[in-house]
Amino acid sequence: MSPQKIKSPSDRPHELKSRVICCLNKLSDRDTLSIGATELDSIARNLTPDSFSPFLACILNTDDSTKCLVRRQCVRILVLLSHYHGDSLSPHVSKMAAIIVRRLRDPDSAVRSACVAAAAAIAAKVTRPPSSALLKSLSDSLATERDANSQIGAALCVAAAVEAAPEPEMEQLRRLLQNARKLLRSEGFKAKAAVLGMVGSIVGVSRVISRGVLDWLVPLVTQFLSSDDWAARKAAAEMLGNLAVAQRELAVEHIASCLKSLEARKFDKVKIVRETIDRSLELWKEAADASDEASIASSRSSSSSPSGGVQSCSSSSSKSSHDASAESSVQRKPVSTSRTSPWDASSKRGIPQKTNINKTIYVSSKLNKTRSSSCSIVLAVPQLTKSVSDTGLNESGHFRPKTKRDLFRKIEDERVQNFAASFPHPEPQAGALTREASDKDCDDDEEVQNFSMVRKQLAQIEHQQSNLFELLRKFMGSYRNGITYLETRTQGLEMALEEMSFDMGLPSGRFANRDSLDDFLGSSMSPGLNVT
């Protein structure tokens, strides 16, 4: 008999209830199991919004003494309802959550697994408020239940709901984290491994975790790596792996501590725990490498950013351009007196009546400090063929002060004119100057870094050489001590042998005197042993 579709609220609830009970009775018998499951699925598909409440009431009131197949099918039907009716079930989420919480106490693991699947389906398909009622009911059950199966099932359901929900409420997840913190620190709570798995699922939601949460979460989880329960150790390792993937940027400060804790426990006696720890260890190593690369990239970008080196380069380039404009004026500063000018040197040696001065001045400079290579500019000073009276020499053969100043001024003016004439191209723009100055300063920074690295390497080599010399000195000292000890033992052996030979020769009259004994010992002993 095919089930009729429920079309209107006028259908009486007791008829629906009788049909549902009939289907459940068919589920109790193996011969009619498939028929009962098909009819119950058909009823669930064709429900109207007014029929949700009586249908769920029938499912909720199912006796616990019924067979396992019936209890499991009563939970599985919630998955079908969620897929077919979706947000229409929003007013009835609390009743569906009550069905799941009731079946969490079931001793059969298949029923509890069906509860986890139902929680995930409800969280994924019923997205409109008050869908948060599911997480609230499950979290309350997790905190109040004392049965180990209920605690484990509630934690697994929360984890599945958080992972399946498209947009879970952040405030509710934060409360779940605080509740998990209390449960993990409680001595009487039994399902700590399941709660660690639940925390790992919550960690995957990026907006929930902050630095303050990580400050207490990471030390708390790493403690469970040394727990007596292998399931807790495995769950802690999985949670740390999820943290390294989902919260890599926030977990930078905890990379060292997590790596140290995982390295200390990577030789766990349980194989599955070892494999989980190895995977988490690899994830944290990848996070450490990514952190190092990010720090290097940020340092490079900060050195070349406009707020950093470019501004300083532009300021220095503007200053250098200002200095260059000042130098290109008509009047230049006189030559420094710290160096002896060729004119003073020639005046000290004495100048003849006719003086031919052929000078070539090489000026090497950088225009506004923006050119990377120095440009050599050759300035030809015209020959000065004047008499002593024309050049302004006094009777002692030296220039008069006024004449010397005029001569310097004239030469400097000619230098400026020739220097300006040697650059016929227009002055580069300020942007080009800034970029060139920035490139040069960046090159200088790289050279400084390279020099510092070379200095460090040289210091390391020097330290290694000093250690090597120290080892060599100790070896030579021990070698000398060994030689001295060997010589002492050899001398003692020679003396003992001499005494024994002398004692043996006296009774037999073999050695008449001391000289014959010495001759015997000298012929019998090896050349390397000298008898003193």
TIPA-164259 format. One record per residue (C-alpha): z, y, x; residue number from 0. Coordinates in nm, 2 decimals. Example, Ala and Ser with C-alpha at 12.3 -4.5 7.8 and 13.67 -1.06 7.14 Angstrom:
<rs>
{{0.78, -0.45, 1.23}, 0}
{{0.71, -0.11, 1.37}, 1}
</rs>
This chain:
<rs>
{{0.00, 0.00, 0.00}, 0}
{{-0.11, 0.32, 0.16}, 1}
{{0.14, 0.61, 0.15}, 2}
{{0.06, 0.90, -0.08}, 3}
{{0.04, 1.25, 0.07}, 4}
{{0.32, 1.49, -0.03}, 5}
{{0.15, 1.79, -0.16}, 6}
{{0.40, 2.02, -0.33}, 7}
{{0.77, 2.09, -0.35}, 8}
{{0.77, 1.93, -0.70}, 9}
{{0.79, 1.59, -0.54}, 10}
{{1.13, 1.46, -0.58}, 11}
{{1.34, 1.42, -0.26}, 12}
{{1.48, 1.08, -0.36}, 13}
{{1.12, 0.93, -0.38}, 14}
{{1.06, 1.05, -0.02}, 15}
{{1.40, 0.91, 0.08}, 16}
{{1.32, 0.57, -0.07}, 17}
{{0.99, 0.55, 0.10}, 18}
{{1.14, 0.64, 0.44}, 19}
{{1.42, 0.38, 0.39}, 20}
{{1.16, 0.12, 0.30}, 21}
{{0.97, 0.20, 0.63}, 22}
{{1.29, 0.17, 0.83}, 23}
{{1.36, -0.17, 0.68}, 24}
{{1.02, -0.29, 0.78}, 25}
{{1.09, -0.18, 1.13}, 26}
{{1.39, -0.41, 1.14}, 27}
{{1.17, -0.72, 1.10}, 28}
{{0.93, -0.81, 1.38}, 29}
{{0.67, -0.94, 1.13}, 30}
{{0.65, -0.60, 0.95}, 31}
{{0.72, -0.38, 1.26}, 32}
{{0.37, -0.24, 1.30}, 33}
{{0.32, -0.18, 0.93}, 34}
{{0.65, 0.01, 0.90}, 35}
{{0.57, 0.22, 1.21}, 36}
{{0.23, 0.31, 1.07}, 37}
{{0.36, 0.41, 0.73}, 38}
{{0.64, 0.62, 0.88}, 39}
{{0.39, 0.80, 1.10}, 40}
{{0.17, 0.87, 0.80}, 41}
{{0.46, 1.01, 0.61}, 42}
{{0.55, 1.24, 0.90}, 43}
{{0.19, 1.37, 0.93}, 44}
{{0.16, 1.46, 0.56}, 45}
{{0.49, 1.63, 0.52}, 46}
{{0.50, 1.98, 0.38}, 47}
{{0.75, 2.25, 0.49}, 48}
{{0.96, 2.18, 0.18}, 49}
{{0.99, 1.81, 0.27}, 50}
{{1.11, 1.86, 0.63}, 51}
{{1.47, 1.88, 0.54}, 52}
{{1.50, 1.56, 0.33}, 53}
{{1.29, 1.37, 0.58}, 54}
{{1.51, 1.47, 0.87}, 55}
{{1.82, 1.39, 0.67}, 56}
{{1.70, 1.04, 0.62}, 57}
{{1.64, 1.00, 0.99}, 58}
{{1.98, 1.15, 1.08}, 59}
{{2.17, 0.93, 0.85}, 60}
{{2.03, 0.61, 1.00}, 61}
{{2.32, 0.37, 1.07}, 62}
{{2.41, 0.30, 1.43}, 63}
{{2.43, -0.07, 1.35}, 64}
{{2.06, -0.10, 1.29}, 65}
{{1.84, -0.26, 1.55}, 66}
{{1.73, -0.09, 1.87}, 67}
{{1.37, -0.06, 1.75}, 68}
{{1.48, 0.13, 1.44}, 69}
{{1.69, 0.37, 1.63}, 70}
{{1.42, 0.43, 1.89}, 71}
{{1.16, 0.49, 1.62}, 72}
{{1.38, 0.74, 1.45}, 73}
{{1.38, 0.95, 1.77}, 74}
{{1.01, 0.90, 1.85}, 75}
{{0.92, 1.03, 1.50}, 76}
{{1.05, 1.37, 1.62}, 77}
{{0.77, 1.38, 1.88}, 78}
{{0.51, 1.32, 1.62}, 79}
{{0.66, 1.59, 1.39}, 80}
{{0.65, 1.84, 1.68}, 81}
{{0.29, 1.77, 1.76}, 82}
{{0.16, 1.79, 1.40}, 83}
{{0.37, 2.07, 1.26}, 84}
{{0.47, 2.28, 1.56}, 85}
{{0.63, 2.62, 1.47}, 86}
{{0.67, 2.52, 1.11}, 87}
{{0.97, 2.32, 1.22}, 88}
{{1.16, 2.63, 1.36}, 89}
{{1.42, 2.65, 1.08}, 90}
{{1.50, 2.28, 1.13}, 91}
{{1.53, 2.27, 1.51}, 92}
{{1.91, 2.25, 1.49}, 93}
{{1.89, 1.94, 1.27}, 94}
{{1.64, 1.78, 1.51}, 95}
{{1.87, 1.86, 1.80}, 96}
{{2.16, 1.69, 1.61}, 97}
{{1.95, 1.37, 1.58}, 98}
{{1.89, 1.38, 1.96}, 99}
{{2.26, 1.45, 2.04}, 100}
{{2.37, 1.16, 1.82}, 101}
{{2.13, 0.92, 1.99}, 102}
{{2.24, 1.02, 2.34}, 103}
{{2.55, 0.80, 2.29}, 104}
{{2.33, 0.50, 2.23}, 105}
{{2.40, 0.21, 2.48}, 106}
{{2.03, 0.13, 2.50}, 107}
{{1.85, 0.32, 2.77}, 108}
{{1.52, 0.30, 2.58}, 109}
{{1.67, 0.51, 2.30}, 110}
{{1.80, 0.77, 2.55}, 111}
{{1.46, 0.79, 2.71}, 112}
{{1.31, 0.85, 2.37}, 113}
{{1.56, 1.14, 2.33}, 114}
{{1.44, 1.30, 2.65}, 115}
{{1.07, 1.27, 2.53}, 116}
{{1.17, 1.42, 2.20}, 117}
{{1.35, 1.72, 2.36}, 118}
{{1.05, 1.79, 2.57}, 119}
{{0.81, 1.78, 2.28}, 120}
{{1.02, 2.01, 2.06}, 121}
{{1.06, 2.26, 2.35}, 122}
{{0.68, 2.26, 2.41}, 123}
{{0.55, 2.28, 2.05}, 124}
{{0.82, 2.47, 1.86}, 125}
{{0.79, 2.80, 2.05}, 126}
{{0.91, 3.06, 1.79}, 127}
{{1.28, 3.15, 1.74}, 128}
{{1.52, 2.99, 1.69}, 129}
{{1.38, 2.73, 1.93}, 130}
{{1.67, 2.81, 2.17}, 131}
{{1.90, 2.62, 1.93}, 132}
{{1.78, 2.30, 2.10}, 133}
{{1.91, 2.41, 2.44}, 134}
{{2.23, 2.54, 2.29}, 135}
{{2.31, 2.21, 2.12}, 136}
{{2.22, 2.01, 2.43}, 137}
{{2.43, 2.23, 2.66}, 138}
{{2.73, 2.21, 2.42}, 139}
{{2.70, 1.84, 2.42}, 140}
{{2.68, 1.83, 2.80}, 141}
{{3.00, 2.04, 2.83}, 142}
{{3.21, 1.86, 2.56}, 143}
{{3.10, 1.49, 2.58}, 144}
{{3.32, 1.26, 2.78}, 145}
{{3.09, 0.95, 2.77}, 146}
{{2.89, 0.90, 3.08}, 147}
{{2.57, 0.81, 2.89}, 148}
{{2.60, 1.12, 2.67}, 149}
{{2.64, 1.34, 2.98}, 150}
{{2.35, 1.19, 3.16}, 151}
{{2.12, 1.20, 2.85}, 152}
{{2.21, 1.56, 2.77}, 153}
{{2.14, 1.67, 3.13}, 154}
{{1.81, 1.49, 3.13}, 155}
{{1.71, 1.64, 2.79}, 156}
{{1.79, 1.99, 2.91}, 157}
{{1.59, 1.94, 3.23}, 158}
{{1.29, 1.81, 3.02}, 159}
{{1.32, 2.10, 2.77}, 160}
{{1.33, 2.36, 3.05}, 161}
{{1.02, 2.21, 3.22}, 162}
{{0.82, 2.18, 2.90}, 163}
{{0.91, 2.52, 2.74}, 164}
{{0.63, 2.77, 2.80}, 165}
{{0.87, 3.07, 2.80}, 166}
{{1.24, 2.98, 2.81}, 167}
{{1.50, 3.25, 2.75}, 168}
{{1.62, 3.38, 3.09}, 169}
{{1.97, 3.46, 2.97}, 170}
{{2.02, 3.11, 2.83}, 171}
{{1.91, 2.96, 3.16}, 172}
{{2.15, 3.18, 3.35}, 173}
{{2.43, 3.05, 3.13}, 174}
{{2.31, 2.70, 3.19}, 175}
{{2.34, 2.76, 3.56}, 176}
{{2.69, 2.89, 3.53}, 177}
{{2.79, 2.59, 3.32}, 178}
{{2.63, 2.36, 3.57}, 179}
{{2.83, 2.53, 3.85}, 180}
{{3.15, 2.45, 3.66}, 181}
{{3.05, 2.09, 3.59}, 182}
{{2.96, 2.02, 3.95}, 183}
{{3.29, 2.14, 4.07}, 184}
{{3.48, 1.94, 3.81}, 185}
{{3.65, 1.62, 3.93}, 186}
{{3.63, 1.45, 3.58}, 187}
{{3.26, 1.51, 3.52}, 188}
{{3.06, 1.19, 3.58}, 189}
{{2.70, 1.28, 3.55}, 190}
{{2.67, 1.51, 3.85}, 191}
{{2.35, 1.35, 3.97}, 192}
{{2.18, 1.43, 3.63}, 193}
{{2.32, 1.79, 3.64}, 194}
{{2.17, 1.83, 3.99}, 195}
{{1.83, 1.73, 3.85}, 196}
{{1.88, 1.98, 3.56}, 197}
{{1.95, 2.25, 3.81}, 198}
{{1.64, 2.16, 4.00}, 199}
{{1.43, 2.21, 3.69}, 200}
{{1.60, 2.55, 3.62}, 201}
{{1.53, 2.65, 3.98}, 202}
{{1.15, 2.62, 3.91}, 203}
{{1.18, 2.92, 3.67}, 204}
{{1.13, 3.20, 3.92}, 205}
{{1.29, 3.49, 3.72}, 206}
{{1.62, 3.31, 3.68}, 207}
{{1.72, 3.27, 4.05}, 208}
{{1.85, 3.57, 4.25}, 209}
{{2.00, 3.60, 4.59}, 210}
{{2.35, 3.60, 4.44}, 211}
{{2.28, 3.27, 4.27}, 212}
{{2.14, 3.12, 4.59}, 213}
{{2.45, 3.22, 4.78}, 214}
{{2.67, 2.99, 4.58}, 215}
{{2.41, 2.73, 4.48}, 216}
{{2.28, 2.62, 4.82}, 217}
{{2.62, 2.55, 4.98}, 218}
{{2.73, 2.37, 4.66}, 219}
{{2.42, 2.15, 4.65}, 220}
{{2.43, 2.07, 5.03}, 221}
{{2.78, 1.93, 4.98}, 222}
{{2.64, 1.65, 4.77}, 223}
{{2.41, 1.53, 5.05}, 224}
{{2.72, 1.36, 5.19}, 225}
{{2.84, 1.22, 4.85}, 226}
{{2.94, 0.86, 4.80}, 227}
{{2.70, 0.83, 4.51}, 228}
{{2.35, 0.77, 4.63}, 229}
{{2.20, 0.91, 4.31}, 230}
{{2.38, 1.24, 4.37}, 231}
{{2.25, 1.25, 4.73}, 232}
{{1.90, 1.18, 4.61}, 233}
{{1.92, 1.45, 4.33}, 234}
{{2.06, 1.70, 4.58}, 235}
{{1.77, 1.64, 4.82}, 236}
{{1.52, 1.68, 4.54}, 237}
{{1.68, 2.00, 4.42}, 238}
{{1.66, 2.14, 4.77}, 239}
{{1.29, 2.05, 4.79}, 240}
{{1.23, 2.22, 4.46}, 241}
{{1.41, 2.53, 4.59}, 242}
{{1.20, 2.54, 4.91}, 243}
{{0.88, 2.54, 4.70}, 244}
{{0.97, 2.76, 4.40}, 245}
{{1.20, 3.01, 4.57}, 246}
{{1.05, 3.03, 4.92}, 247}
{{1.08, 3.41, 4.95}, 248}
{{1.44, 3.43, 4.83}, 249}
{{1.56, 3.12, 5.03}, 250}
{{1.46, 3.26, 5.37}, 251}
{{1.83, 3.33, 5.46}, 252}
{{1.92, 2.97, 5.38}, 253}
{{1.64, 2.80, 5.58}, 254}
{{1.86, 2.73, 5.89}, 255}
{{2.15, 2.58, 5.69}, 256}
{{1.93, 2.36, 5.47}, 257}
{{1.74, 2.23, 5.77}, 258}
{{2.07, 2.15, 5.95}, 259}
{{2.21, 1.97, 5.65}, 260}
{{1.90, 1.77, 5.58}, 261}
{{1.86, 1.68, 5.95}, 262}
{{2.22, 1.55, 5.95}, 263}
{{2.15, 1.32, 5.65}, 264}
{{1.80, 1.20, 5.72}, 265}
{{1.92, 0.85, 5.83}, 266}
{{2.07, 0.76, 5.50}, 267}
{{2.14, 0.39, 5.44}, 268}
{{1.95, 0.40, 5.10}, 269}
{{1.57, 0.39, 5.15}, 270}
{{1.48, 0.61, 4.85}, 271}
{{1.73, 0.87, 4.95}, 272}
{{1.59, 0.87, 5.31}, 273}
{{1.24, 0.93, 5.17}, 274}
{{1.35, 1.21, 4.94}, 275}
{{1.53, 1.38, 5.23}, 276}
{{1.23, 1.35, 5.45}, 277}
{{1.01, 1.51, 5.19}, 278}
{{1.26, 1.80, 5.14}, 279}
{{1.28, 1.84, 5.51}, 280}
{{0.91, 1.88, 5.54}, 281}
{{0.91, 2.14, 5.27}, 282}
{{1.18, 2.34, 5.44}, 283}
{{0.99, 2.32, 5.77}, 284}
{{0.68, 2.46, 5.59}, 285}
{{0.89, 2.73, 5.44}, 286}
{{1.02, 2.82, 5.79}, 287}
{{0.67, 2.83, 5.93}, 288}
{{0.55, 3.05, 5.65}, 289}
{{0.85, 3.28, 5.70}, 290}
{{0.77, 3.32, 6.07}, 291}
{{0.40, 3.39, 5.99}, 292}
{{0.50, 3.65, 5.73}, 293}
{{0.73, 3.83, 5.97}, 294}
{{0.46, 3.84, 6.23}, 295}
{{0.21, 3.97, 5.99}, 296}
{{0.45, 4.24, 5.85}, 297}
{{0.53, 4.35, 6.21}, 298}
{{0.16, 4.39, 6.28}, 299}
{{0.09, 4.57, 5.96}, 300}
{{0.39, 4.81, 6.01}, 301}
{{0.26, 4.89, 6.36}, 302}
{{-0.08, 4.98, 6.22}, 303}
{{0.02, 5.13, 5.89}, 304}
{{-0.03, 5.51, 5.82}, 305}
{{0.34, 5.56, 5.79}, 306}
{{0.40, 5.42, 6.13}, 307}
{{0.18, 5.43, 6.44}, 308}
{{-0.11, 5.61, 6.29}, 309}
{{0.09, 5.92, 6.20}, 310}
{{0.24, 5.93, 6.55}, 311}
{{-0.11, 5.88, 6.69}, 312}
{{-0.25, 6.16, 6.48}, 313}
{{0.03, 6.39, 6.57}, 314}
{{-0.02, 6.32, 6.94}, 315}
{{-0.39, 6.36, 6.91}, 316}
{{-0.35, 6.69, 6.73}, 317}
{{-0.12, 6.80, 7.00}, 318}
{{-0.36, 6.69, 7.27}, 319}
{{-0.65, 6.87, 7.09}, 320}
{{-0.43, 7.19, 7.08}, 321}
{{-0.37, 7.15, 7.45}, 322}
{{-0.73, 7.10, 7.52}, 323}
{{-0.82, 7.41, 7.33}, 324}
{{-0.57, 7.61, 7.53}, 325}
{{-0.72, 7.48, 7.85}, 326}
{{-1.06, 7.58, 7.74}, 327}
{{-0.97, 7.95, 7.72}, 328}
{{-1.10, 8.20, 7.98}, 329}
{{-0.78, 8.23, 8.17}, 330}
{{-0.64, 7.90, 8.31}, 331}
{{-0.31, 7.85, 8.48}, 332}
{{-0.31, 7.88, 8.86}, 333}
{{-0.32, 7.56, 9.06}, 334}
{{0.02, 7.42, 9.14}, 335}
{{0.16, 7.51, 9.48}, 336}
{{0.31, 7.17, 9.53}, 337}
{{-0.01, 7.06, 9.68}, 338}
{{-0.18, 7.24, 9.97}, 339}
{{-0.51, 7.39, 9.85}, 340}
{{-0.82, 7.36, 10.08}, 341}
{{-0.82, 7.74, 10.11}, 342}
{{-0.46, 7.75, 10.25}, 343}
{{-0.54, 7.47, 10.49}, 344}
{{-0.84, 7.65, 10.62}, 345}
{{-0.66, 7.98, 10.66}, 346}
{{-0.38, 7.81, 10.86}, 347}
{{-0.64, 7.67, 11.10}, 348}
{{-0.81, 8.00, 11.14}, 349}
{{-1.14, 8.11, 11.00}, 350}
{{-1.44, 8.22, 11.21}, 351}
{{-1.64, 8.53, 11.16}, 352}
{{-1.90, 8.35, 10.94}, 353}
{{-1.76, 8.09, 10.71}, 354}
{{-1.98, 7.84, 10.52}, 355}
{{-1.77, 7.67, 10.25}, 356}
{{-1.93, 7.38, 10.08}, 357}
{{-1.69, 7.22, 9.84}, 358}
{{-1.73, 6.96, 9.57}, 359}
{{-1.44, 6.92, 9.33}, 360}
{{-1.40, 6.60, 9.14}, 361}
{{-1.22, 6.65, 8.81}, 362}
{{-1.11, 6.33, 8.63}, 363}
{{-0.96, 6.39, 8.29}, 364}
{{-0.96, 6.27, 7.94}, 365}
{{-1.08, 6.49, 7.66}, 366}
{{-0.79, 6.53, 7.41}, 367}
{{-0.66, 6.19, 7.53}, 368}
{{-0.90, 6.02, 7.30}, 369}
{{-1.14, 5.86, 7.54}, 370}
{{-1.05, 5.52, 7.67}, 371}
{{-1.22, 5.55, 8.00}, 372}
{{-1.19, 5.84, 8.24}, 373}
{{-1.50, 6.05, 8.30}, 374}
{{-1.57, 6.19, 8.64}, 375}
{{-1.71, 6.54, 8.63}, 376}
{{-1.87, 6.69, 8.94}, 377}
{{-1.83, 7.06, 8.97}, 378}
{{-2.03, 7.23, 9.25}, 379}
{{-1.87, 7.54, 9.39}, 380}
{{-2.13, 7.78, 9.53}, 381}
{{-2.15, 7.85, 9.89}, 382}
{{-1.96, 8.15, 10.01}, 383}
{{-2.14, 8.31, 10.31}, 384}
{{-1.96, 8.63, 10.36}, 385}
{{-1.82, 8.80, 10.65}, 386}
{{-1.46, 8.84, 10.72}, 387}
{{-1.46, 9.19, 10.59}, 388}
{{-1.63, 9.08, 10.27}, 389}
{{-1.40, 8.79, 10.19}, 390}
{{-1.09, 9.01, 10.23}, 391}
{{-0.94, 8.86, 10.54}, 392}
{{-0.69, 9.06, 10.73}, 393}
{{-0.67, 9.11, 11.10}, 394}
{{-0.45, 8.80, 11.15}, 395}
{{-0.71, 8.57, 11.00}, 396}
{{-0.54, 8.52, 10.66}, 397}
{{-0.65, 8.62, 10.31}, 398}
{{-0.49, 8.92, 10.16}, 399}
{{-0.28, 8.83, 9.85}, 400}
{{-0.49, 9.03, 9.60}, 401}
{{-0.82, 8.90, 9.74}, 402}
{{-0.68, 8.54, 9.72}, 403}
{{-0.58, 8.58, 9.36}, 404}
{{-0.93, 8.72, 9.27}, 405}
{{-1.10, 8.43, 9.45}, 406}
{{-0.89, 8.17, 9.27}, 407}
{{-0.95, 8.33, 8.94}, 408}
{{-1.33, 8.33, 9.00}, 409}
{{-1.33, 7.97, 9.10}, 410}
{{-1.12, 7.87, 8.80}, 411}
{{-1.36, 8.06, 8.56}, 412}
{{-1.65, 7.87, 8.71}, 413}
{{-1.47, 7.54, 8.67}, 414}
{{-1.40, 7.61, 8.30}, 415}
{{-1.76, 7.71, 8.23}, 416}
{{-1.91, 7.41, 8.41}, 417}
{{-1.65, 7.18, 8.24}, 418}
{{-1.75, 7.31, 7.90}, 419}
{{-2.12, 7.29, 7.98}, 420}
{{-2.09, 6.92, 8.08}, 421}
{{-2.00, 6.83, 7.71}, 422}
{{-2.29, 6.95, 7.50}, 423}
{{-2.21, 6.71, 7.21}, 424}
{{-2.00, 6.84, 6.92}, 425}
{{-1.63, 6.78, 6.91}, 426}
{{-1.54, 6.46, 6.73}, 427}
{{-1.38, 6.48, 6.39}, 428}
{{-1.01, 6.46, 6.33}, 429}
{{-1.04, 6.12, 6.16}, 430}
{{-1.22, 5.97, 6.46}, 431}
{{-0.96, 6.12, 6.70}, 432}
{{-0.68, 5.97, 6.49}, 433}
{{-0.84, 5.63, 6.48}, 434}
{{-0.91, 5.63, 6.85}, 435}
{{-0.56, 5.75, 6.93}, 436}
{{-0.42, 5.48, 6.70}, 437}
{{-0.63, 5.21, 6.87}, 438}
{{-0.51, 5.33, 7.21}, 439}
{{-0.15, 5.34, 7.11}, 440}
{{-0.18, 4.99, 6.96}, 441}
{{-0.34, 4.87, 7.28}, 442}
{{-0.05, 5.03, 7.48}, 443}
{{0.20, 4.85, 7.25}, 444}
{{0.02, 4.52, 7.31}, 445}
{{0.02, 4.58, 7.68}, 446}
{{0.40, 4.66, 7.67}, 447}
{{0.46, 4.34, 7.48}, 448}
{{0.25, 4.14, 7.73}, 449}
{{0.43, 4.29, 8.02}, 450}
{{0.77, 4.22, 7.86}, 451}
{{0.66, 3.86, 7.81}, 452}
{{0.54, 3.83, 8.17}, 453}
{{0.88, 3.97, 8.28}, 454}
{{1.06, 3.71, 8.07}, 455}
{{0.85, 3.43, 8.21}, 456}
{{0.90, 3.55, 8.57}, 457}
{{1.28, 3.57, 8.50}, 458}
{{1.27, 3.22, 8.37}, 459}
{{1.07, 3.09, 8.67}, 460}
{{1.32, 3.26, 8.90}, 461}
{{1.61, 3.10, 8.72}, 462}
{{1.45, 2.76, 8.74}, 463}
{{1.38, 2.81, 9.11}, 464}
{{1.74, 2.91, 9.17}, 465}
{{1.85, 2.59, 8.99}, 466}
{{1.62, 2.39, 9.20}, 467}
{{1.75, 2.54, 9.52}, 468}
{{2.10, 2.47, 9.41}, 469}
{{2.02, 2.10, 9.34}, 470}
{{1.85, 2.08, 9.68}, 471}
{{2.15, 2.23, 9.85}, 472}
{{2.38, 1.98, 9.68}, 473}
{{2.15, 1.70, 9.78}, 474}
{{2.14, 1.81, 10.14}, 475}
{{2.52, 1.84, 10.14}, 476}
{{2.56, 1.49, 10.00}, 477}
{{2.31, 1.36, 10.25}, 478}
{{2.49, 1.51, 10.54}, 479}
{{2.82, 1.37, 10.42}, 480}
{{2.66, 1.02, 10.39}, 481}
{{2.53, 1.04, 10.74}, 482}
{{2.87, 1.15, 10.87}, 483}
{{3.04, 0.87, 10.68}, 484}
{{2.79, 0.62, 10.82}, 485}
{{2.84, 0.74, 11.18}, 486}
{{3.22, 0.71, 11.14}, 487}
{{3.19, 0.35, 11.00}, 488}
{{2.95, 0.26, 11.28}, 489}
{{3.19, 0.39, 11.55}, 490}
{{3.48, 0.20, 11.39}, 491}
{{3.27, -0.12, 11.38}, 492}
{{3.18, -0.08, 11.75}, 493}
{{3.54, -0.03, 11.85}, 494}
{{3.65, -0.34, 11.65}, 495}
{{3.38, -0.55, 11.80}, 496}
{{3.47, -0.43, 12.15}, 497}
{{3.84, -0.53, 12.10}, 498}
{{3.75, -0.87, 11.95}, 499}
{{3.52, -0.95, 12.25}, 500}
{{3.78, -0.83, 12.50}, 501}
{{4.05, -1.04, 12.33}, 502}
{{3.83, -1.35, 12.33}, 503}
{{3.72, -1.31, 12.70}, 504}
{{4.06, -1.27, 12.86}, 505}
{{4.22, -1.62, 12.79}, 506}
{{3.91, -1.80, 12.92}, 507}
{{3.88, -1.58, 13.23}, 508}
{{3.52, -1.50, 13.14}, 509}
{{3.56, -1.13, 13.20}, 510}
{{3.73, -1.06, 13.53}, 511}
{{3.74, -0.69, 13.48}, 512}
{{3.65, -0.42, 13.24}, 513}
{{3.31, -0.35, 13.40}, 514}
{{3.18, -0.70, 13.32}, 515}
{{3.29, -0.66, 12.96}, 516}
{{3.11, -0.33, 12.93}, 517}
{{2.79, -0.49, 13.08}, 518}
{{2.82, -0.77, 12.82}, 519}
{{2.86, -0.54, 12.53}, 520}
{{2.58, -0.32, 12.64}, 521}
{{2.34, -0.61, 12.66}, 522}
{{2.45, -0.78, 12.33}, 523}
{{2.46, -0.48, 12.10}, 524}
{{2.16, -0.31, 11.93}, 525}
{{2.01, 0.00, 12.08}, 526}
{{2.11, 0.20, 11.77}, 527}
{{2.48, 0.14, 11.83}, 528}
{{2.64, 0.33, 12.12}, 529}
{{2.97, 0.22, 12.24}, 530}
{{3.19, 0.51, 12.35}, 531}
</rs>
